[in-house]
Amino acid sequence: MIGRTEHTPTLRTKRLVLRTIDETFAEQALDFVLRNRDALAEWEPARNEEYYTLEVQKKFILDDLQSVRNGQSAKFWFSESEQQGAPLLGTITMNNIVRGAFQSCHLGYRTDEAVRGKGYMTEALAHMIHYAWNELNLHRIEANIMPRNGASLKVVERLGFKNEGLARDYLRIHGKWEDHIHMVLLNPAWEER
């Protein structure tokens, strides 16, 4: 199956296909970052021109695959179709997976500007949360979101995330230290253990 690695399934929602991609998708990943360069700039770390090259996108994909294989992350790209050439419309990453007593991860996501407001991210995240609980056996998902990113906050609130406070100067975004609201979702099945 296209886009499937030996460690992650392809997930399907009503409208979307979520999959971990390999380097054969590098041109589509580059197309995504180029299409959304301006729209994502205020929400991401500062990027240099090298970031917007095929070579760097291939390297990121290979690094992501290694992180998935090592059990440190789960990264899915989503599109409306399983066809090889279908445009990639967003990413969801559960990174910094910590096992042992913590059983937690950090959540990151981004959506193509052309499909914002269609509910795609909420739909995709709902499936990723199910995957985190049932396949990764996680207890806690943490999403850190800038207070001015109202759309992103609404997405996680819709999915049941709770505000656990403000982290001052938490991440350097677009060249500036930014505060982030610490949003957390707990696996309800763990309350029974």
SEVODREN-986098 format. One line per field, with one value per residue (C-alpha): residue number from 1; residue in three letters; chain; x, y, z. Coordinates in Angstrom, 1 decimal, decimal comma. Layout:
seq: (NUM|...) $
type: (ala|...) $
mol: (A|...) $
u: (X|...) $
v: (Y|...) $
w: (Z|...) $
//
This chain:
seq: (1|2|3|4|5|6|7|8|9|10|11|12|13|14|15|16|17|18|19|20|21|22|23|24|25|26|27|28|29|30|31|32|33|34|35|36|37|38|39|40|41|42|43|44|45|46|47|48|49|50|51|52|53|54|55|56|57|58|59|60|61|62|63|64|65|66|67|68|69|70|71|72|73|74|75|76|77|78|79|80|81|82|83|84|85|86|87|88|89|90|91|92|93|94|95|96|97|98|99|100|101|102|103|104|105|106|107|108|109|110|111|112|113|114|115|116|117|118|119|120|121|122|123|124|125|126|127|128|129|130|131|132|133|134|135|136|137|138|139|140|141|142|143|144|145|146|147|148|149|150|151|152|153|154|155|156|157|158|159|160|161|162|163|164|165|166|167|168|169|170|171|172|173|174|175|176|177|178|179|180|181|182|183|184|185|186|187|188|189|190|191|192|193) $
type: (met|ile|gly|arg|thr|glu|his|thr|pro|thr|leu|arg|thr|lys|arg|leu|val|leu|arg|thr|ile|asp|glu|thr|phe|ala|glu|gln|ala|leu|asp|phe|val|leu|arg|asn|arg|asp|ala|leu|ala|glu|trp|glu|pro|ala|arg|asn|glu|glu|tyr|tyr|thr|leu|glu|val|gln|lys|lys|phe|ile|leu|asp|asp|leu|gln|ser|val|arg|asn|gly|gln|ser|ala|lys|phe|trp|phe|ser|glu|ser|glu|gln|gln|gly|ala|pro|leu|leu|gly|thr|ile|thr|met|asn|asn|ile|val|arg|gly|ala|phe|gln|ser|cys|his|leu|gly|tyr|arg|thr|asp|glu|ala|val|arg|gly|lys|gly|tyr|met|thr|glu|ala|leu|ala|his|met|ile|his|tyr|ala|trp|asn|glu|leu|asn|leu|his|arg|ile|glu|ala|asn|ile|met|pro|arg|asn|gly|ala|ser|leu|lys|val|val|glu|arg|leu|gly|phe|lys|asn|glu|gly|leu|ala|arg|asp|tyr|leu|arg|ile|his|gly|lys|trp|glu|asp|his|ile|his|met|val|leu|leu|asn|pro|ala|trp|glu|glu|arg) $
mol: (A|A|A|A|A|A|A|A|A|A|A|A|A|A|A|A|A|A|A|A|A|A|A|A|A|A|A|A|A|A|A|A|A|A|A|A|A|A|A|A|A|A|A|A|A|A|A|A|A|A|A|A|A|A|A|A|A|A|A|A|A|A|A|A|A|A|A|A|A|A|A|A|A|A|A|A|A|A|A|A|A|A|A|A|A|A|A|A|A|A|A|A|A|A|A|A|A|A|A|A|A|A|A|A|A|A|A|A|A|A|A|A|A|A|A|A|A|A|A|A|A|A|A|A|A|A|A|A|A|A|A|A|A|A|A|A|A|A|A|A|A|A|A|A|A|A|A|A|A|A|A|A|A|A|A|A|A|A|A|A|A|A|A|A|A|A|A|A|A|A|A|A|A|A|A|A|A|A|A|A|A|A|A|A|A|A|A|A|A|A|A|A|A) $
u: (0,0|1,3|2,8|2,6|5,7|6,3|5,5|2,4|-1,0|-2,9|-5,8|-9,0|-11,6|-14,9|-13,0|-9,3|-6,4|-3,7|-0,4|3,3|5,1|8,5|10,9|8,8|6,5|9,2|7,9|4,4|5,9|7,9|4,7|2,9|5,6|5,9|2,1|1,8|5,0|3,4|0,4|2,5|5,3|3,8|3,2|6,5|10,2|12,0|12,9|15,9|15,8|17,3|14,2|12,3|14,3|13,6|16,8|15,9|12,3|13,7|16,0|13,1|11,0|13,9|14,5|10,7|10,8|13,8|12,0|8,9|11,0|12,6|9,3|10,0|7,2|4,2|3,8|1,0|0,4|-3,2|-4,8|-8,3|-7,1|-4,8|-3,5|0,3|-0,1|-2,8|-1,9|-0,8|-3,1|-1,6|0,5|-0,1|2,9|3,0|6,6|8,8|7,0|8,1|7,4|7,8|5,8|5,0|3,4|3,0|3,7|3,7|1,2|1,9|-0,2|-0,6|-3,1|-3,0|-4,4|-6,7|-8,7|-8,8|-12,3|-13,5|-13,1|-10,3|-7,9|-10,6|-11,5|-7,9|-6,9|-9,9|-8,5|-4,9|-6,1|-7,8|-4,5|-2,6|-4,8|-5,3|-2,1|0,5|-1,1|-0,4|-1,9|-1,4|-1,2|0,1|-0,5|1,2|-0,5|0,1|-2,8|-3,4|-3,9|-7,6|-8,4|-5,9|-7,2|-10,8|-9,7|-8,2|-11,0|-13,6|-11,7|-11,7|-8,3|-8,1|-6,1|-3,3|-1,8|0,5|4,1|6,0|8,5|8,0|9,1|11,0|8,5|9,2|12,3|10,5|10,0|6,3|4,0|2,0|-1,1|-0,5|-3,5|-3,7|-5,9|-5,9|-6,7|-10,0|-9,1|-6,2|-8,4|-9,7|-6,3) $
v: (0,0|3,4|5,4|2,6|1,9|-1,3|0,4|2,5|1,8|3,9|5,5|6,4|8,9|9,8|12,2|11,7|9,3|9,6|7,9|8,0|8,9|7,9|9,8|9,1|11,7|14,4|16,4|16,5|17,5|20,3|21,4|21,6|23,8|26,0|26,5|27,3|29,2|32,5|31,0|28,8|31,4|33,0|29,6|27,8|28,3|30,7|28,8|29,5|29,1|25,7|24,4|25,0|22,5|18,9|17,7|19,1|17,8|14,3|14,5|15,5|12,6|10,1|11,6|11,3|7,6|6,9|8,5|6,4|3,3|4,2|4,6|8,3|9,7|9,0|11,3|11,2|13,3|13,6|14,0|13,5|10,5|7,5|8,3|8,8|12,3|13,6|16,9|16,6|18,8|18,6|16,8|15,5|14,6|13,0|13,5|13,2|10,0|9,1|5,7|4,3|6,2|9,1|7,4|10,8|12,8|16,3|17,0|19,2|19,8|22,0|22,4|23,6|27,1|26,1|23,7|25,5|25,8|22,5|20,5|18,4|18,8|18,0|14,9|13,8|14,5|12,5|9,4|10,2|10,3|7,0|5,7|7,1|5,5|2,1|1,5|3,5|3,0|6,6|8,1|11,8|14,1|17,6|20,4|23,7|26,5|30,3|32,2|34,2|31,0|30,9|28,4|25,9|26,3|25,6|22,4|20,9|22,2|20,5|17,2|17,6|19,0|21,0|24,1|23,4|26,8|29,2|28,5|31,8|32,2|28,5|28,2|30,4|30,9|33,0|34,5|35,5|33,7|33,0|32,1|28,9|27,6|24,1|22,0|18,3|15,3|12,3|8,7|7,9|4,2|4,8|6,1|2,6|1,1) $
w: (0,0|-0,9|2,0|4,5|6,6|8,5|11,7|11,0|9,5|7,0|8,9|7,1|8,2|6,4|4,1|4,7|4,4|7,1|6,5|7,3|4,1|2,8|0,6|-2,6|-1,3|-1,0|-3,9|-2,4|1,0|-0,7|-2,5|0,8|2,5|-0,5|-0,9|2,8|3,3|4,3|6,0|8,4|9,0|12,1|13,8|13,1|13,8|11,4|8,2|6,0|2,2|2,4|4,2|0,9|-1,1|-2,2|-0,5|2,9|2,7|1,9|4,9|7,1|5,9|6,5|10,0|10,7|9,6|11,8|14,8|14,1|13,9|17,2|18,9|19,6|17,4|15,2|12,2|9,7|6,6|5,4|2,0|0,5|-1,6|-1,5|-5,0|-5,1|-6,6|-4,3|-2,6|1,0|3,1|6,6|9,2|12,7|14,8|18,2|19,1|22,2|23,1|26,6|28,1|31,6|34,3|31,9|28,8|27,1|23,9|22,5|19,7|16,7|13,6|10,6|7,8|4,3|4,1|1,3|3,5|6,8|8,2|6,7|9,9|8,4|11,3|13,9|11,9|11,5|15,1|16,4|14,6|15,8|19,4|19,0|17,5|20,5|23,0|21,3|19,4|21,2|24,6|25,7|28,8|28,0|24,9|25,4|22,9|23,4|21,5|21,3|22,9|19,7|17,7|18,4|15,6|16,9|20,4|19,2|17,5|20,7|22,9|20,6|21,2|25,0|25,8|29,0|29,7|32,3|32,3|30,5|29,7|29,4|26,5|25,7|22,1|19,7|16,8|13,7|15,5|18,7|22,1|22,4|25,4|24,9|26,5|27,8|26,6|27,8|27,0|29,2|28,1|29,9|29,9|32,1|34,9|35,3|35,8) $
//
